[in-house]
Amino acid sequence: MSFDLPRNVILPVDEVDVRLDPNPHPFERDNQVAIAENWRREMDAKPALYDGTVALLSALAYRDNRLVGRCHAVKYSTFMLWRKNRELSGAEHAYAHAVLVAGDNALVAIRMGSHTVNAGRVYFAAGSFEPIDFRDGIVDVDFNMIREVGEETGIDLSAARRGPRYHALSTPSGTVIFRRYHVAEPAVEVARRISAFVAAESEPEIEGPVIIRNAADLPDGLMGHMKPLVEWHFADKQD
């Protein structure tokens, strides 16, 4: 199966069947020394980094509106080396975005904190899949979305109205799986709540909220994969 899916186009996704393989990822198995050396350099630059566990793909395909794949639990230090060797690694990254839609149809994204790997970058609150996000060995995308948004912003999306289906955008840097989550409050109120949460945190992961009101309202620091998602939302394709 390897990696077999269209690139740079938004795909409708009815089911995500990405399974956690208990075996070591070949990239981590074969690069232990390089991983350790790179991690020392990363820690020298950003001492707040934590070597937790994330999921890294060894296969992903798009078949009949389904994403089917295999991933492995790896250390974050492995992921950091992979970021520098994407094309030669035999591995890819998939992650999820809850597209947070306020009651006035504006989008509410976040800007990452200065101590993080993506310092200053803007995207929807998100994080890599972790072992906790898998149910019976299959990734629970919505659980990951709700968990990450709650951890980073304090917003609980568990009762929010969800879009009827997922979509995915695959690029050479990774595959983002996304879905609209609608809340009733206008964007300024959602942003106020996020700002209050960040102010109360001793070590917040994000700098604060970023409101996006139309397809041309692209903030500084916007991650490259976000522009197509913003344009998709404001094209009024409500699915």
Buried (B, 14 or more C-beta within 10 A) or exposed (E): EEBEBEEEEBBEBEBBEBBBBEEEBEBBEEBEEEBEEBBEEBBEEEEEBEBEBBBBBBBBBBEEEEBBBBBBBBBBBBBBBBBEBEEEBBBBBBBBBBBBBBEEBBBBBBBBBEEBBEEEBBBBBBBBBBEEBBEEEBBBBBBBBBBBBBEBBBBEBEEBEBBEEBBBBBEEEBBBBBBBBBBEBBBBBBBEBBBEBBEEEEEBBBBBBBBBEEEEBBEEBBBEBBEBBBBBBBEEEEE
